[in-house]
Amino acid sequence: MVLYALGHNYWWSSLRRSIYSVTAVYIFSNNQVDLVADDYYKKSIAINIDKGNLKLFA
């Protein structure tokens, strides 16, 4: 249970960081970097689903 909680917190902060990164990138940079950040964001979502932390999206 403790390990699950630690994993959950880790992936949740990772997802939040991804969202902040995407937001910052859209505000401060050009289209090419936007696409890179968007790709990172999608990979982060995919990683969360792979890890089974579907609670993040509930």
N, CA, C and O atoms as a Tripos MOL2 file, in Angstrom:
@<TRIPOS>MOLECULE
protein
  232   231    58     0     0
PROTEIN
NO_CHARGES

@<TRIPOS>ATOM
      1 N           0.8330   -1.2030    0.0000 N.3       1 MET1
      2 CA          0.0000    0.0000    0.0000 C.3       1 MET1
      3 C           0.8700    1.2560    0.0000 C.2       1 MET1
      4 O           0.6020    2.2020   -0.7400 O.2       1 MET1
      5 N           1.9090    1.2590    0.8310 N.am      2 VAL2
      6 CA          2.7980    2.4250    0.8670 C.3       2 VAL2
      7 C           3.4860    2.6060   -0.4860 C.2       2 VAL2
      8 O           3.5940    3.7220   -0.9930 O.2       2 VAL2
      9 N           3.9460    1.5010   -1.0600 N.am      3 LEU3
     10 CA          4.6080    1.5960   -2.3660 C.3       3 LEU3
     11 C           3.6380    2.1230   -3.4190 C.2       3 LEU3
     12 O           4.0050    2.9430   -4.2600 O.2       3 LEU3
     13 N           2.4090    1.6490   -3.3650 N.am      4 TYR4
     14 CA          1.4230    2.1400   -4.3330 C.3       4 TYR4
     15 C           1.2180    3.6420   -4.1650 C.2       4 TYR4
     16 O           1.1500    4.3810   -5.1470 O.2       4 TYR4
     17 N           1.1180    4.0900   -2.9040 N.am      5 ALA5
     18 CA          0.9070    5.5200   -2.6450 C.3       5 ALA5
     19 C           2.0850    6.3400   -3.1640 C.2       5 ALA5
     20 O           1.8920    7.3950   -3.7680 O.2       5 ALA5
     21 N           3.3060    5.8550   -2.9290 N.am      6 LEU6
     22 CA          4.4910    6.5650   -3.4170 C.3       6 LEU6
     23 C           4.4820    6.6280   -4.9350 C.2       6 LEU6
     24 O           4.7750    7.6700   -5.5210 O.2       6 LEU6
     25 N           4.1410    5.5020   -5.5790 N.am      7 GLY7
     26 CA          4.0840    5.4760   -7.0350 C.3       7 GLY7
     27 C           3.0240    6.4230   -7.5470 C.2       7 GLY7
     28 O           3.2350    7.1460   -8.5210 O.2       7 GLY7
     29 N           1.8870    6.4150   -6.8850 N.am      8 HIS8
     30 CA          0.7790    7.2890   -7.2920 C.3       8 HIS8
     31 C           1.1980    8.7530   -7.2010 C.2       8 HIS8
     32 O           0.9600    9.5330   -8.1240 O.2       8 HIS8
     33 N           1.8210    9.1210   -6.0850 N.am      9 ASN9
     34 CA          2.2690   10.5080   -5.9160 C.3       9 ASN9
     35 C           3.3140   10.8760   -6.9570 C.2       9 ASN9
     36 O           3.2930   11.9750   -7.5110 O.2       9 ASN9
     37 N           4.2310    9.9460   -7.2190 N.am     10 TYR10
     38 CA          5.2840   10.2150   -8.1970 C.3      10 TYR10
     39 C           4.6790   10.4890   -9.5730 C.2      10 TYR10
     40 O           5.0320   11.4750  -10.2210 O.2      10 TYR10
     41 N           3.7750    9.6240  -10.0200 N.am     11 TRP11
     42 CA          3.2130    9.8010  -11.3640 C.3      11 TRP11
     43 C           2.3040   11.0100  -11.4220 C.2      11 TRP11
     44 O           2.2300   11.6830  -12.4500 O.2      11 TRP11
     45 N           1.6140   11.2940  -10.3350 N.am     12 TRP12
     46 CA          0.7390   12.4690  -10.3100 C.3      12 TRP12
     47 C           1.5670   13.7420  -10.4270 C.2      12 TRP12
     48 O           1.1880   14.6510  -11.1650 O.2      12 TRP12
     49 N           2.7070   13.8300   -9.7040 N.am     13 SER13
     50 CA          3.5430   15.0310   -9.8290 C.3      13 SER13
     51 C           4.1380   15.1010  -11.2220 C.2      13 SER13
     52 O           4.2840   16.1860  -11.7850 O.2      13 SER13
     53 N           4.4780   13.9570  -11.7790 N.am     14 SER14
     54 CA          5.0330   13.9270  -13.1310 C.3      14 SER14
     55 C           4.0080   14.4770  -14.1190 C.2      14 SER14
     56 O           4.3430   15.2610  -15.0070 O.2      14 SER14
     57 N           2.7660   14.0590  -13.9540 N.am     15 LEU15
     58 CA          1.7110   14.5340  -14.8580 C.3      15 LEU15
     59 C           1.4920   16.0320  -14.6840 C.2      15 LEU15
     60 O           1.3440   16.7600  -15.6650 O.2      15 LEU15
     61 N           1.4730   16.4860  -13.4440 N.am     16 ARG16
     62 CA          1.2990   17.9240  -13.1930 C.3      16 ARG16
     63 C           2.4310   18.7250  -13.8090 C.2      16 ARG16
     64 O           2.2020   19.7640  -14.4290 O.2      16 ARG16
     65 N           3.6790   18.2290  -13.6330 N.am     17 ARG17
     66 CA          4.8290   18.9160  -14.2390 C.3      17 ARG17
     67 C           4.6730   18.9790  -15.7470 C.2      17 ARG17
     68 O           4.9960   19.9940  -16.3640 O.2      17 ARG17
     69 N           4.1830   17.9110  -16.3410 N.am     18 SER18
     70 CA          3.9810   17.8870  -17.7910 C.3      18 SER18
     71 C           2.9940   18.9670  -18.2080 C.2      18 SER18
     72 O           3.2110   19.6810  -19.1860 O.2      18 SER18
     73 N           1.9100   19.0760  -17.4540 N.am     19 ILE19
     74 CA          0.8920   20.0750  -17.7830 C.3      19 ILE19
     75 C           1.4760   21.4760  -17.6670 C.2      19 ILE19
     76 O           1.2390   22.3210  -18.5310 O.2      19 ILE19
     77 N           2.2390   21.7280  -16.6030 N.am     20 TYR20
     78 CA          2.8610   23.0430  -16.4370 C.3      20 TYR20
     79 C           3.8330   23.3210  -17.5810 C.2      20 TYR20
     80 O           3.8850   24.4340  -18.1040 O.2      20 TYR20
     81 N           4.6050   22.2980  -17.9670 N.am     21 SER21
     82 CA          5.5700   22.4680  -19.0580 C.3      21 SER21
     83 C           4.8600   22.8350  -20.3480 C.2      21 SER21
     84 O           5.2660   23.7650  -21.0450 O.2      21 SER21
     85 N           3.8090   22.1100  -20.6620 N.am     22 VAL22
     86 CA          3.0660   22.3830  -21.8940 C.3      22 VAL22
     87 C           2.5230   23.8000  -21.8690 C.2      22 VAL22
     88 O           2.6270   24.5260  -22.8580 O.2      22 VAL22
     89 N           1.9420   24.1970  -20.7420 N.am     23 THR23
     90 CA          1.3830   25.5490  -20.6270 C.3      23 THR23
     91 C           2.4670   26.5990  -20.8360 C.2      23 THR23
     92 O           2.2790   27.5470  -21.5980 O.2      23 THR23
     93 N           3.5950   26.4320  -20.1660 N.am     24 ALA24
     94 CA          4.6860   27.3990  -20.2890 C.3      24 ALA24
     95 C           5.2000   27.4500  -21.7200 C.2      24 ALA24
     96 O           5.4820   28.5230  -22.2540 O.2      24 ALA24
     97 N           5.3180   26.2830  -22.3310 N.am     25 VAL25
     98 CA          5.8400   26.2290  -23.6990 C.3      25 VAL25
     99 C           4.8930   26.9380  -24.6630 C.2      25 VAL25
    100 O           5.3410   27.6810  -25.5370 O.2      25 VAL25
    101 N           3.6090   26.7180  -24.5140 N.am     26 TYR26
    102 CA          2.6620   27.3940  -25.4090 C.3      26 TYR26
    103 C           2.7470   28.9040  -25.2470 C.2      26 TYR26
    104 O           2.6100   29.6440  -26.2210 O.2      26 TYR26
    105 N           2.9700   29.3540  -24.0400 N.am     27 ILE27
    106 CA          3.0150   30.7980  -23.8080 C.3      27 ILE27
    107 C           4.3230   31.3950  -24.3220 C.2      27 ILE27
    108 O           4.3090   32.4670  -24.9260 O.2      27 ILE27
    109 N           5.4540   30.7230  -24.0960 N.am     28 PHE28
    110 CA          6.7500   31.3740  -24.3010 C.3      28 PHE28
    111 C           7.5280   30.9680  -25.5390 C.2      28 PHE28
    112 O           8.6050   31.5150  -25.7780 O.2      28 PHE28
    113 N           7.0260   30.0200  -26.3450 N.am     29 SER29
    114 CA          7.9180   29.5640  -27.4070 C.3      29 SER29
    115 C           7.2290   29.3950  -28.7500 C.2      29 SER29
    116 O           6.0430   29.6870  -28.9030 O.2      29 SER29
    117 N           8.0060   28.9120  -29.7280 N.am     30 ASN30
    118 CA          7.4750   28.7830  -31.0870 C.3      30 ASN30
    119 C           6.8050   27.4240  -31.3050 C.2      30 ASN30
    120 O           6.8180   26.5640  -30.4250 O.2      30 ASN30
    121 N           6.2270   27.2490  -32.4790 N.am     31 ASN31
    122 CA          5.4160   26.0630  -32.7580 C.3      31 ASN31
    123 C           6.2020   24.7610  -32.6740 C.2      31 ASN31
    124 O           5.6770   23.7490  -32.2110 O.2      31 ASN31
    125 N           7.4450   24.7790  -33.1140 N.am     32 GLN32
    126 CA          8.2160   23.5370  -33.0980 C.3      32 GLN32
    127 C           8.3980   23.0330  -31.6730 C.2      32 GLN32
    128 O           8.2530   21.8380  -31.4170 O.2      32 GLN32
    129 N           8.7150   23.9260  -30.7440 N.am     33 VAL33
    130 CA          8.8890   23.5160  -29.3470 C.3      33 VAL33
    131 C           7.5390   23.0940  -28.7610 C.2      33 VAL33
    132 O           7.4810   22.1790  -27.9390 O.2      33 VAL33
    133 N           6.4590   23.7530  -29.1770 N.am     34 ASP34
    134 CA          5.1270   23.3480  -28.7260 C.3      34 ASP34
    135 C           4.8950   21.8730  -29.0450 C.2      34 ASP34
    136 O           4.3940   21.1200  -28.2100 O.2      34 ASP34
    137 N           5.2610   21.4720  -30.2540 N.am     35 LEU35
    138 CA          5.0340   20.0870  -30.6540 C.3      35 LEU35
    139 C           5.8610   19.1250  -29.8140 C.2      35 LEU35
    140 O           5.3910   18.0440  -29.4590 O.2      35 LEU35
    141 N           7.0780   19.5130  -29.4980 N.am     36 VAL36
    142 CA          7.9340   18.6660  -28.6560 C.3      36 VAL36
    143 C           7.3020   18.4960  -27.2730 C.2      36 VAL36
    144 O           7.2350   17.3840  -26.7490 O.2      36 VAL36
    145 N           6.8440   19.5930  -26.6910 N.am     37 ALA37
    146 CA          6.2370   19.5310  -25.3580 C.3      37 ALA37
    147 C           4.9600   18.7020  -25.4040 C.2      37 ALA37
    148 O           4.6940   17.9170  -24.4930 O.2      37 ALA37
    149 N           4.1720   18.8720  -26.4560 N.am     38 ASP38
    150 CA          2.9300   18.1270  -26.5830 C.3      38 ASP38
    151 C           3.2300   16.6280  -26.6630 C.2      38 ASP38
    152 O           2.5110   15.8160  -26.0820 O.2      38 ASP38
    153 N           4.2740   16.2740  -27.3710 N.am     39 ASP39
    154 CA          4.6850   14.8790  -27.4860 C.3      39 ASP39
    155 C           5.0860   14.3410  -26.1160 C.2      39 ASP39
    156 O           4.7340   13.2160  -25.7630 O.2      39 ASP39
    157 N           5.8230   15.1420  -25.3430 N.am     40 TYR40
    158 CA          6.2270   14.7440  -23.9940 C.3      40 TYR40
    159 C           4.9950   14.5180  -23.1240 C.2      40 TYR40
    160 O           4.9310   13.5530  -22.3620 O.2      40 TYR40
    161 N           4.0270   15.4080  -23.2420 N.am     41 TYR41
    162 CA          2.8010   15.3200  -22.4660 C.3      41 TYR41
    163 C           2.0500   14.0310  -22.7970 C.2      41 TYR41
    164 O           1.5820   13.3330  -21.8980 O.2      41 TYR41
    165 N           1.9370   13.7200  -24.0850 N.am     42 LYS42
    166 CA          1.2430   12.4860  -24.4780 C.3      42 LYS42
    167 C           1.9750   11.2600  -23.9650 C.2      42 LYS42
    168 O           1.3420   10.2980  -23.5310 O.2      42 LYS42
    169 N           3.2970   11.2820  -24.0090 N.am     43 LYS43
    170 CA          4.0650   10.1440  -23.4910 C.3      43 LYS43
    171 C           3.8350    9.9860  -21.9960 C.2      43 LYS43
    172 O           3.7350    8.8640  -21.5000 O.2      43 LYS43
    173 N           3.7500   11.0900  -21.2800 N.am     44 SER44
    174 CA          3.5160   11.0350  -19.8410 C.3      44 SER44
    175 C           2.1630   10.3870  -19.5550 C.2      44 SER44
    176 O           2.0470    9.5590  -18.6520 O.2      44 SER44
    177 N           1.1390   10.7650  -20.3270 N.am     45 ILE45
    178 CA         -0.1890   10.1570  -20.1780 C.3      45 ILE45
    179 C          -0.0870    8.6540  -20.4330 C.2      45 ILE45
    180 O          -0.6360    7.8510  -19.6780 O.2      45 ILE45
    181 N           0.6200    8.2800  -21.5000 N.am     46 ALA46
    182 CA          0.7540    6.8670  -21.8500 C.3      46 ALA46
    183 C           1.4570    6.1000  -20.7270 C.2      46 ALA46
    184 O           1.0610    4.9820  -20.3960 O.2      46 ALA46
    185 N           2.4890    6.6940  -20.1470 N.am     47 ILE47
    186 CA          3.2130    6.0560  -19.0450 C.3      47 ILE47
    187 C           2.2680    5.8460  -17.8610 C.2      47 ILE47
    188 O           2.2800    4.7850  -17.2370 O.2      47 ILE47
    189 N           1.4580    6.8470  -17.5540 N.am     48 ASN48
    190 CA          0.5210    6.7140  -16.4400 C.3      48 ASN48
    191 C          -0.4610    5.5790  -16.6880 C.2      48 ASN48
    192 O          -0.7660    4.8140  -15.7720 O.2      48 ASN48
    193 N          -0.9570    5.4610  -17.9060 N.am     49 ILE49
    194 CA         -1.9010    4.3870  -18.2170 C.3      49 ILE49
    195 C          -1.1890    3.0380  -18.1130 C.2      49 ILE49
    196 O          -1.7500    2.0820  -17.5770 O.2      49 ILE49
    197 N           0.0420    2.9560  -18.6230 N.am     50 ASP50
    198 CA          0.8040    1.7130  -18.5530 C.3      50 ASP50
    199 C           1.0190    1.2740  -17.1120 C.2      50 ASP50
    200 O           0.9940    0.0800  -16.8100 O.2      50 ASP50
    201 N           1.2310    2.2400  -16.2240 N.am     51 LYS51
    202 CA          1.4790    1.9110  -14.8270 C.3      51 LYS51
    203 C           0.1920    1.5450  -14.0960 C.2      51 LYS51
    204 O           0.2330    1.0910  -12.9530 O.2      51 LYS51
    205 N          -0.9500    1.7430  -14.7510 N.am     52 GLY52
    206 CA         -2.2100    1.3550  -14.1540 C.3      52 GLY52
    207 C          -2.7900    2.3960  -13.2110 C.2      52 GLY52
    208 O          -3.7000    2.0870  -12.4420 O.2      52 GLY52
    209 N          -2.2820    3.6220  -13.2520 N.am     53 ASN53
    210 CA         -2.8000    4.6560  -12.3620 C.3      53 ASN53
    211 C          -3.9720    5.3880  -13.0120 C.2      53 ASN53
    212 O          -3.9400    6.6060  -13.1870 O.2      53 ASN53
    213 N          -4.9980    4.6330  -13.3610 N.am     54 LEU54
    214 CA         -6.1350    5.2320  -14.0550 C.3      54 LEU54
    215 C          -6.9180    6.1840  -13.1650 C.2      54 LEU54
    216 O          -7.7130    6.9880  -13.6510 O.2      54 LEU54
    217 N          -6.6870    6.0890  -11.8480 N.am     55 LYS55
    218 CA         -7.3370    7.0020  -10.9040 C.3      55 LYS55
    219 C          -7.0590    8.4650  -11.2570 C.2      55 LYS55
    220 O          -7.8800    9.3440  -10.9960 O.2      55 LYS55
    221 N          -5.8940    8.7110  -11.8510 N.am     56 LEU56
    222 CA         -5.4970   10.0800  -12.1670 C.3      56 LEU56
    223 C          -6.5070   10.7540  -13.0820 C.2      56 LEU56
    224 O          -6.6230   11.9790  -13.0960 O.2      56 LEU56
    225 N          -7.2400    9.9430  -13.8520 N.am     57 PHE57
    226 CA         -8.1390   10.5210  -14.8400 C.3      57 PHE57
    227 C          -9.5950   10.4400  -14.4140 C.2      57 PHE57
    228 O         -10.4900   10.7950  -15.1810 O.2      57 PHE57
    229 N          -9.8340    9.9750  -13.1960 N.am     58 ALA58
    230 CA        -11.2220    9.7910  -12.7460 C.3      58 ALA58
    231 C         -11.8030   11.1180  -12.2550 C.2      58 ALA58
    232 O         -12.9600   11.1670  -11.8360 O.2      58 ALA58
@<TRIPOS>BOND
     1     1     2 1
     2     2     3 1
     3     3     4 2
     4     3     5 am
     5     5     6 1
     6     6     7 1
     7     7     8 2
     8     7     9 am
     9     9    10 1
    10    10    11 1
    11    11    12 2
    12    11    13 am
    13    13    14 1
    14    14    15 1
    15    15    16 2
    16    15    17 am
    17    17    18 1
    18    18    19 1
    19    19    20 2
    20    19    21 am
    21    21    22 1
    22    22    23 1
    23    23    24 2
    24    23    25 am
    25    25    26 1
    26    26    27 1
    27    27    28 2
    28    27    29 am
    29    29    30 1
    30    30    31 1
    31    31    32 2
    32    31    33 am
    33    33    34 1
    34    34    35 1
    35    35    36 2
    36    35    37 am
    37    37    38 1
    38    38    39 1
    39    39    40 2
    40    39    41 am
    41    41    42 1
    42    42    43 1
    43    43    44 2
    44    43    45 am
    45    45    46 1
    46    46    47 1
    47    47    48 2
    48    47    49 am
    49    49    50 1
    50    50    51 1
    51    51    52 2
    52    51    53 am
    53    53    54 1
    54    54    55 1
    55    55    56 2
    56    55    57 am
    57    57    58 1
    58    58    59 1
    59    59    60 2
    60    59    61 am
    61    61    62 1
    62    62    63 1
    63    63    64 2
    64    63    65 am
    65    65    66 1
    66    66    67 1
    67    67    68 2
    68    67    69 am
    69    69    70 1
    70    70    71 1
    71    71    72 2
    72    71    73 am
    73    73    74 1
    74    74    75 1
    75    75    76 2
    76    75    77 am
    77    77    78 1
    78    78    79 1
    79    79    80 2
    80    79    81 am
    81    81    82 1
    82    82    83 1
    83    83    84 2
    84    83    85 am
    85    85    86 1
    86    86    87 1
    87    87    88 2
    88    87    89 am
    89    89    90 1
    90    90    91 1
    91    91    92 2
    92    91    93 am
    93    93    94 1
    94    94    95 1
    95    95    96 2
    96    95    97 am
    97    97    98 1
    98    98    99 1
    99    99   100 2
   100    99   101 am
   101   101   102 1
   102   102   103 1
   103   103   104 2
   104   103   105 am
   105   105   106 1
   106   106   107 1
   107   107   108 2
   108   107   109 am
   109   109   110 1
   110   110   111 1
   111   111   112 2
   112   111   113 am
   113   113   114 1
   114   114   115 1
   115   115   116 2
   116   115   117 am
   117   117   118 1
   118   118   119 1
   119   119   120 2
   120   119   121 am
   121   121   122 1
   122   122   123 1
   123   123   124 2
   124   123   125 am
   125   125   126 1
   126   126   127 1
   127   127   128 2
   128   127   129 am
   129   129   130 1
   130   130   131 1
   131   131   132 2
   132   131   133 am
   133   133   134 1
   134   134   135 1
   135   135   136 2
   136   135   137 am
   137   137   138 1
   138   138   139 1
   139   139   140 2
   140   139   141 am
   141   141   142 1
   142   142   143 1
   143   143   144 2
   144   143   145 am
   145   145   146 1
   146   146   147 1
   147   147   148 2
   148   147   149 am
   149   149   150 1
   150   150   151 1
   151   151   152 2
   152   151   153 am
   153   153   154 1
   154   154   155 1
   155   155   156 2
   156   155   157 am
   157   157   158 1
   158   158   159 1
   159   159   160 2
   160   159   161 am
   161   161   162 1
   162   162   163 1
   163   163   164 2
   164   163   165 am
   165   165   166 1
   166   166   167 1
   167   167   168 2
   168   167   169 am
   169   169   170 1
   170   170   171 1
   171   171   172 2
   172   171   173 am
   173   173   174 1
   174   174   175 1
   175   175   176 2
   176   175   177 am
   177   177   178 1
   178   178   179 1
   179   179   180 2
   180   179   181 am
   181   181   182 1
   182   182   183 1
   183   183   184 2
   184   183   185 am
   185   185   186 1
   186   186   187 1
   187   187   188 2
   188   187   189 am
   189   189   190 1
   190   190   191 1
   191   191   192 2
   192   191   193 am
   193   193   194 1
   194   194   195 1
   195   195   196 2
   196   195   197 am
   197   197   198 1
   198   198   199 1
   199   199   200 2
   200   199   201 am
   201   201   202 1
   202   202   203 1
   203   203   204 2
   204   203   205 am
   205   205   206 1
   206   206   207 1
   207   207   208 2
   208   207   209 am
   209   209   210 1
   210   210   211 1
   211   211   212 2
   212   211   213 am
   213   213   214 1
   214   214   215 1
   215   215   216 2
   216   215   217 am
   217   217   218 1
   218   218   219 1
   219   219   220 2
   220   219   221 am
   221   221   222 1
   222   222   223 1
   223   223   224 2
   224   223   225 am
   225   225   226 1
   226   226   227 1
   227   227   228 2
   228   227   229 am
   229   229   230 1
   230   230   231 1
   231   231   232 2
@<TRIPOS>SUBSTRUCTURE
     1 MET1         2 RESIDUE 1 A MET
     2 VAL2         6 RESIDUE 1 A VAL
     3 LEU3        10 RESIDUE 1 A LEU
     4 TYR4        14 RESIDUE 1 A TYR
     5 ALA5        18 RESIDUE 1 A ALA
     6 LEU6        22 RESIDUE 1 A LEU
     7 GLY7        26 RESIDUE 1 A GLY
     8 HIS8        30 RESIDUE 1 A HIS
     9 ASN9        34 RESIDUE 1 A ASN
    10 TYR10       38 RESIDUE 1 A TYR
    11 TRP11       42 RESIDUE 1 A TRP
    12 TRP12       46 RESIDUE 1 A TRP
    13 SER13       50 RESIDUE 1 A SER
    14 SER14       54 RESIDUE 1 A SER
    15 LEU15       58 RESIDUE 1 A LEU
    16 ARG16       62 RESIDUE 1 A ARG
    17 ARG17       66 RESIDUE 1 A ARG
    18 SER18       70 RESIDUE 1 A SER
    19 ILE19       74 RESIDUE 1 A ILE
    20 TYR20       78 RESIDUE 1 A TYR
    21 SER21       82 RESIDUE 1 A SER
    22 VAL22       86 RESIDUE 1 A VAL
    23 THR23       90 RESIDUE 1 A THR
    24 ALA24       94 RESIDUE 1 A ALA
    25 VAL25       98 RESIDUE 1 A VAL
    26 TYR26      102 RESIDUE 1 A TYR
    27 ILE27      106 RESIDUE 1 A ILE
    28 PHE28      110 RESIDUE 1 A PHE
    29 SER29      114 RESIDUE 1 A SER
    30 ASN30      118 RESIDUE 1 A ASN
    31 ASN31      122 RESIDUE 1 A ASN
    32 GLN32      126 RESIDUE 1 A GLN
    33 VAL33      130 RESIDUE 1 A VAL
    34 ASP34      134 RESIDUE 1 A ASP
    35 LEU35      138 RESIDUE 1 A LEU
    36 VAL36      142 RESIDUE 1 A VAL
    37 ALA37      146 RESIDUE 1 A ALA
    38 ASP38      150 RESIDUE 1 A ASP
    39 ASP39      154 RESIDUE 1 A ASP
    40 TYR40      158 RESIDUE 1 A TYR
    41 TYR41      162 RESIDUE 1 A TYR
    42 LYS42      166 RESIDUE 1 A LYS
    43 LYS43      170 RESIDUE 1 A LYS
    44 SER44      174 RESIDUE 1 A SER
    45 ILE45      178 RESIDUE 1 A ILE
    46 ALA46      182 RESIDUE 1 A ALA
    47 ILE47      186 RESIDUE 1 A ILE
    48 ASN48      190 RESIDUE 1 A ASN
    49 ILE49      194 RESIDUE 1 A ILE
    50 ASP50      198 RESIDUE 1 A ASP
    51 LYS51      202 RESIDUE 1 A LYS
    52 GLY52      206 RESIDUE 1 A GLY
    53 ASN53      210 RESIDUE 1 A ASN
    54 LEU54      214 RESIDUE 1 A LEU
    55 LYS55      218 RESIDUE 1 A LYS
    56 LEU56      222 RESIDUE 1 A LEU
    57 PHE57      226 RESIDUE 1 A PHE
    58 ALA58      230 RESIDUE 1 A ALA
